[in-house]
Amino acid sequence: MNDTQSGQTNTLMGALAYLGPLIIVSYLVAKDNPFVKFHIKQGLVLFIAEVILWILSSYFWVMFYQFWMLYQLINLGILVLIVLGIINVVQGKEAELPLVGSLAKNFKF
């Protein structure tokens, strides 16, 4: 594989790392690449946040209508972070996302 194909693969795998369950594909294909691994860790933090938010909203569905606006704001925040992460991947940057970057450092794999 030449450098262009390798760079495109890294970009694709890095972007997939931010798309929820597709993080598994990134991990299986390019877990040894430091650039992709950086984005996998951040994507994993965002995916875990999404799952926790979904579980909480399912568990507290009776009170959900009271917290609907907060739920939507948190979802919007996660979406913005996902978009920022994908933009960083496309630009070839390893920039830490706000709130996520510090948590992502805790993952060792």
trRosetta pair geometry for C-beta under 8 A, 3 or more apart (Angstrom, degrees):
i j d omega theta_ij theta_ji phi_ij phi_ji
1 5 4.6 -119 -169 91 93 126
1 6 5.3 119 127 -60 115 85
1 9 7.4 -4 180 -9 150 142
2 5 5.3 92 55 15 70 101
2 6 6.9 -131 102 -6 35 94
3 6 5.5 -57 -143 39 31 114
3 7 6.1 33 157 -21 66 106
4 7 5.8 -54 -147 36 28 111
4 8 6.4 27 154 -17 63 106
5 8 5.7 -54 -146 38 32 111
5 9 6.3 35 153 -21 65 105
6 9 5.7 -53 -147 35 30 112
6 10 6.4 31 153 -19 64 105
7 10 5.7 -52 -147 36 32 112
7 11 6.3 32 153 -19 64 106
8 11 5.6 -53 -147 37 32 112
8 12 6.2 32 154 -18 65 106
9 12 5.8 -55 -146 39 30 110
9 13 6.1 24 158 -13 66 110
9 29 7.6 -132 -180 148 107 125
9 30 6.8 160 143 -77 101 134
10 13 5.9 -57 -140 42 27 106
10 14 6.0 30 158 -21 64 111
10 30 6.6 156 -108 -156 60 156
10 33 5.9 -143 -112 162 101 157
10 35 5.5 33 -170 86 126 131
10 36 5.7 -127 -146 -55 75 102
11 14 5.7 -55 -144 37 26 113
11 15 6.3 24 157 -17 62 107
11 89 5.9 126 -147 153 62 95
11 90 6.3 68 -154 -107 113 48
11 92 7.7 -51 -89 -78 98 72
12 15 5.9 -58 -148 37 28 108
12 16 6.3 28 154 -19 64 107
13 16 5.6 -51 -144 36 32 113
13 17 6.7 47 151 -34 61 98
13 25 7.4 -140 -128 118 77 86
13 26 4.4 126 -174 -129 81 83
13 29 5.6 -139 -108 86 126 120
13 30 4.2 57 164 22 169 142
13 33 7.3 94 86 52 146 140
13 36 4.7 -6 110 -128 120 132
14 17 5.7 -45 -159 15 33 119
14 18 7.9 21 151 -11 58 99
14 26 7.1 115 -74 -135 21 132
14 35 6.5 -50 -78 136 128 93
14 36 5.2 -121 -72 -113 76 68
14 39 4.2 71 -149 50 84 164
14 89 3.6 170 122 -138 122 123
15 18 6.3 -62 -168 32 40 105
15 19 7.1 32 143 -21 68 112
15 86 5.1 57 -131 -134 85 91
15 89 5.0 -175 -65 99 68 154
15 90 7.1 50 -76 -56 114 83
16 19 5.5 -64 -152 32 45 114
16 22 4.5 -108 -171 138 91 115
16 23 6.9 166 133 -88 78 35
16 25 5.3 -65 154 77 147 115
16 26 4.7 174 88 -54 106 104
17 22 7.7 -111 -72 104 18 85
17 23 5.1 61 -144 -120 52 80
17 26 4.2 -59 -71 43 82 176
17 27 7.9 108 -108 -45 92 72
17 36 6.8 162 -44 -170 138 75
17 39 4.5 122 69 125 150 95
17 40 4.5 -111 -134 -90 131 52
17 42 7.4 74 131 65 121 79
17 43 3.7 -172 148 -3 80 156
17 44 7.8 -50 -176 -33 94 70
17 85 7.7 -111 92 153 96 129
17 89 7.7 158 42 -84 108 144
18 23 7.8 98 -35 -80 15 94
18 39 6.9 -64 -43 175 92 103
18 42 7.5 -15 -89 103 90 96
18 43 4.5 -121 -82 -107 46 107
18 46 6.6 19 -143 60 73 150
18 82 4.8 140 171 -152 113 79
18 85 4.5 159 -95 98 140 131
18 86 5.3 -123 56 -59 153 86
18 89 7.5 -138 -9 -17 126 139
19 22 4.2 3 88 44 104 128
19 23 7.3 178 62 -46 57 68
19 43 7.6 -21 14 -152 41 128
19 82 7.6 98 -81 -164 49 123
20 23 6.9 -127 119 -13 21 96
20 47 5.5 129 -133 -116 46 102
20 50 6.7 -70 -108 73 94 160
21 24 6.2 -15 171 1 66 110
21 47 7.4 133 -62 -142 40 133
22 25 5.2 -29 -172 21 70 116
22 26 7.0 72 136 -16 74 95
23 26 5.5 -52 -156 37 44 114
23 27 6.2 45 148 -22 71 105
23 40 6.1 120 -163 -145 98 78
23 43 5.0 175 -103 122 119 125
23 44 6.0 139 -178 -77 158 70
23 47 5.9 -90 -9 -37 146 154
24 27 5.7 -55 -148 37 32 112
24 28 6.2 26 157 -15 66 109
25 28 6.1 -60 -146 40 27 106
25 29 6.0 10 163 -7 65 116
26 29 6.3 -69 -140 45 23 100
26 30 6.0 -50 -171 47 63 100
26 31 7.7 109 133 -69 64 67
26 36 6.0 -163 -176 -179 102 112
26 39 7.5 -94 -180 96 152 101
26 40 5.3 -172 117 -93 124 103
26 43 7.4 66 49 57 156 157
27 30 7.8 -89 -119 58 10 59
27 31 5.0 37 -167 -76 56 109
27 40 5.7 114 -79 -145 80 141
28 31 7.0 26 -73 -25 9 110
30 33 4.5 -26 177 19 98 122
30 36 4.1 15 120 80 123 171
30 37 7.8 -134 126 -47 82 68
31 36 7.3 -106 -93 103 22 116
31 37 6.2 73 -164 -89 50 95
31 40 7.1 -4 -114 -14 71 171
31 109 7.3 -62 -168 131 120 104
32 37 7.6 -32 -176 -50 3 121
33 36 4.2 58 82 20 112 110
33 37 6.3 177 84 -17 54 87
34 37 5.5 -55 -139 38 30 115
34 38 6.4 40 158 -28 63 100
35 38 6.0 -51 -158 25 28 114
35 39 7.1 12 152 -5 60 106
35 92 7.8 -37 -149 -155 139 66
35 94 6.4 -118 -130 -74 69 110
36 39 5.9 -63 -154 44 36 104
36 40 6.1 43 148 -28 71 105
37 40 5.4 -48 -142 32 33 116
37 41 6.6 37 157 -22 63 101
37 109 7.7 -158 -151 87 110 82
38 41 6.2 -58 -160 30 26 110
38 42 7.0 16 150 -8 62 107
38 94 4.8 -14 138 -140 166 108
38 104 7.8 70 -169 142 55 136
39 42 5.7 -53 -146 41 39 108
39 43 5.9 41 154 -20 69 108
39 85 6.5 127 -146 -178 95 105
39 88 7.6 178 -101 95 110 111
39 89 5.7 54 -110 -86 155 109
39 94 7.8 -113 -50 -120 82 73
40 43 5.7 -57 -143 41 29 112
40 44 6.2 36 154 -27 64 105
41 44 5.7 -51 -148 30 28 114
41 45 6.9 31 152 -19 60 100
41 104 3.9 106 135 -173 103 102
41 105 7.5 82 154 -65 146 26
41 107 4.7 -173 -133 57 102 133
42 45 5.8 -49 -155 30 36 112
42 46 6.7 32 150 -13 65 105
42 85 5.7 -178 119 -121 130 129
42 96 7.5 -175 -93 -140 128 56
42 97 5.6 113 -158 12 130 118
42 100 5.2 73 -151 140 87 121
42 101 6.5 -10 -103 -90 111 56
42 104 4.6 -28 -79 -88 58 156
43 46 5.7 -57 -151 40 36 111
43 47 6.1 37 152 -21 69 106
43 82 8.0 70 -121 -122 78 80
43 85 6.6 145 -75 160 79 157
44 47 5.6 -52 -143 37 32 112
44 48 6.3 34 156 -19 65 104
44 104 7.2 124 57 -122 94 88
44 107 6.4 75 75 -75 145 163
45 48 5.9 -54 -148 36 28 111
45 49 6.5 31 152 -20 62 106
45 100 4.8 149 96 -153 140 89
45 103 4.8 118 -126 99 138 119
45 104 5.0 -91 -24 -73 133 82
45 107 7.9 -130 -54 -25 91 127
46 49 5.5 -53 -149 35 33 114
46 50 6.5 36 152 -21 65 103
46 78 5.9 133 -158 -158 94 93
46 81 5.9 -169 -104 106 124 122
46 82 6.0 139 177 -77 157 85
46 85 7.3 -105 -24 -18 153 155
46 97 8.0 8 -59 78 115 161
46 100 6.2 -1 -57 -123 86 138
47 50 5.6 -51 -150 33 33 113
47 51 6.5 31 153 -17 66 105
48 51 5.7 -54 -147 37 33 110
48 52 6.3 33 155 -18 66 106
49 52 5.8 -54 -145 38 30 110
49 53 6.2 30 156 -18 64 108
49 78 5.9 -171 106 -106 124 123
50 53 5.8 -58 -149 38 28 111
50 54 6.3 28 154 -19 64 107
50 78 6.0 132 -76 180 87 158
51 54 5.7 -54 -147 36 31 112
51 55 6.3 31 154 -19 66 105
52 55 5.8 -54 -146 37 31 110
52 56 6.3 29 156 -17 65 107
53 56 5.9 -55 -145 38 29 110
53 57 6.3 25 158 -15 64 109
53 71 7.1 135 -174 -145 108 81
53 74 5.9 -174 -120 119 139 132
53 75 7.0 165 147 -74 155 77
53 78 7.5 -117 0 -33 156 151
54 57 5.9 -59 -146 40 28 107
54 58 6.3 27 155 -18 64 109
55 58 5.7 -58 -148 38 30 110
55 59 6.1 26 156 -19 66 110
56 59 5.7 -57 -141 38 30 109
56 60 6.0 -7 171 15 67 111
57 60 6.7 -68 -131 57 24 85
57 61 6.8 64 157 -84 58 68
57 64 5.7 72 -160 -119 77 116
57 71 5.8 82 -95 -130 124 137
58 61 6.1 -9 -160 -51 30 106
60 63 4.8 -43 171 50 101 102
60 64 6.0 141 111 -63 77 74
60 67 7.5 24 114 33 131 137
61 64 4.8 -19 -146 -21 39 129
63 66 5.2 -45 -179 31 75 118
63 67 6.5 42 133 1 90 108
64 67 6.2 -81 -152 53 36 90
64 68 6.4 67 151 -72 72 79
64 71 7.2 12 -161 -34 84 155
65 68 5.6 -9 -148 -34 36 117
67 70 4.7 -51 -170 46 81 117
67 71 5.6 91 128 -30 87 98
68 71 5.6 -56 -148 36 30 116
68 72 6.3 27 155 -17 65 106
69 72 5.8 -55 -148 37 31 110
69 73 6.4 33 153 -20 64 105
70 73 5.7 -54 -147 35 32 112
70 74 6.4 30 155 -17 65 104
71 74 6.0 -57 -150 36 28 108
71 75 6.4 29 152 -17 63 108
72 75 5.5 -52 -146 38 33 114
72 76 6.3 37 153 -21 65 104
73 76 5.6 -51 -147 35 31 113
73 77 6.4 36 152 -21 63 104
74 77 5.5 -51 -149 34 33 115
74 78 6.5 34 152 -18 65 103
75 78 5.8 -53 -149 36 32 110
75 79 6.4 34 152 -19 65 106
76 79 5.6 -53 -148 37 32 114
76 80 6.4 35 153 -21 65 103
77 80 5.7 -51 -148 33 31 111
77 81 6.5 29 154 -16 64 105
78 81 5.7 -56 -151 38 32 111
78 82 6.4 37 150 -23 65 104
79 82 5.6 -51 -148 33 33 114
79 83 6.5 31 154 -17 65 104
80 83 5.8 -55 -150 37 32 110
80 84 6.3 32 151 -18 65 106
81 84 5.6 -52 -145 38 33 113
81 85 6.3 38 154 -23 65 104
81 97 5.2 83 -156 -179 99 140
81 98 7.3 -119 -106 55 106 79
81 99 7.6 -74 -100 59 143 105
81 100 5.9 122 -170 -25 138 141
82 85 5.7 -54 -151 34 30 114
82 86 6.5 27 154 -16 64 105
83 86 5.8 -55 -148 38 32 109
83 87 6.3 35 152 -21 65 105
84 87 5.6 -53 -147 35 32 114
84 88 6.4 36 152 -20 64 103
84 97 5.8 125 99 -118 123 104
85 88 5.7 -53 -152 34 32 113
85 89 6.6 34 150 -21 64 102
85 97 5.8 -34 -72 -64 91 135
85 100 7.9 -52 -72 91 120 158
86 89 5.5 -48 -150 32 36 115
86 90 6.4 35 154 -17 66 104
87 90 5.9 -55 -148 37 32 110
87 91 6.3 20 156 -8 65 112
88 91 5.9 -66 -145 47 29 104
88 93 4.4 -91 -160 72 82 103
88 94 7.4 110 165 -93 119 14
88 95 4.9 -132 -127 41 132 101
88 97 7.8 -125 -9 -66 150 88
89 92 7.6 35 177 -71 30 27
89 93 7.8 -86 -58 50 19 67
95 101 7.9 -75 145 -89 50 138
96 100 7.2 -176 -180 82 76 76
96 101 2.5 58 -168 -125 106 156
96 102 7.2 70 -177 -39 139 57
96 104 7.5 -168 -135 44 91 125
97 100 4.0 5 82 52 111 120
97 101 5.2 162 46 -41 52 89
97 104 8.0 81 39 -13 96 136
98 101 7.3 -6 -76 7 11 105
99 102 7.3 -70 -165 32 22 102
99 103 7.2 7 152 -4 58 116
100 103 5.9 -70 -157 44 36 107
100 104 5.8 39 153 -29 74 111
101 104 5.6 -54 -143 30 29 114
101 105 7.1 39 157 -29 60 97
102 105 6.1 -43 -161 15 33 115
103 106 6.0 -46 -173 14 47 116
104 107 6.1 -43 -170 17 51 111
